[in-house]
Amino acid sequence: THFGFQTIAESMKESRVGAVFSSVAGNYDAMNDFMSLGIHRLWKDHFVRSLDPGHPSSISPSTPSSGWKILDVAGGTGDIAFRMLDHATTIHNDTSTSVLVADINPDMLNEGKKRALQTAYARSGRLEFMEANAESIPSIPSNSIDLYTVAFGIRNFTHKDAALREAFRILKPGGIFACLEFTPRLSNPLLNAVYKRWSFGAIPIIGQLVAGDRDSYQYLVESIERFPSQDEWRGMIEDAGFVTPQTAWEDLNGGIAAIHKGMKP
Ligand code: SAM
């Protein structure tokens, strides 16, 4: 990296990525708070509001009035799924929109299922969990999903281009791909230097102190560093066939994280 640290991410195999999330599943909220300086909750709220799930003027021409079919990939603990269902229900009085949470890691899914029991959605038929690798989800038919979301997940995928192509296949024409992810660099170079010092310096140490797991936290920091810039990422989304908006992407808090969207034509 630019900071002279040996990269764990580079040497990591997919199985090791799995171990990272098994290791952090129980401390998941704490991990997100450290990684985002506590603001991931606000970003997720904003992400969901900007997608307006359940809005009756349907997202794609082939969407019936029976609510949106949402796939939340790398959905782990259900953070995005619960927000989607809350939004559709309270803002649009829509009780038909449903979310399928797909994640590669059974421990994260178990955490999500446990949390779902505390919500009204557990036995509503509107929320399902599925173990799957985002790079290939053959059990989901082509052209069947209205909205594909992935929040703080895609930077962990080994083949991001394959995941984008799979998202494209699964979405209905007119369907939306939406991604919320950390960015490798903040727009202000000075703030960027401070932020990188915080993330490379402090986060692995905090991970050690709080979760007894320095390597997992160092991996998470490195995976951010290795993720493409906003512009490159937009290019990859377009390469998969999506049309991106003119505004291209939305930076959050000076570009610590960004929201990218693409529509399947
Ligand atoms: N979306 C949730 C959120 O925002 O709180 C969870 C994000 S968590 C940082 C990253 C998730 O990506 C983990 O649950 C991990 O298991 C999942 N993941 C990593 N690689 C994956 C893959 N190839 N396919 C599906 N999920 C994957």
Boltz pocket constraint, residues with backbone or C-beta under 6 A from the ligand:
constraints:
  - pocket:
      binder: B
      contacts: [[A, 17], [A, 21], [A, 73], [A, 74], [A, 75], [A, 76], [A, 77], [A, 78], [A, 79], [A, 80], [A, 102], [A, 103], [A, 104], [A, 105], [A, 108], [A, 132], [A, 133], [A, 134], [A, 135], [A, 150], [A, 151], [A, 152], [A, 153], [A, 154], [A, 156], [A, 157], [A, 158]]
      max_distance: 6.0
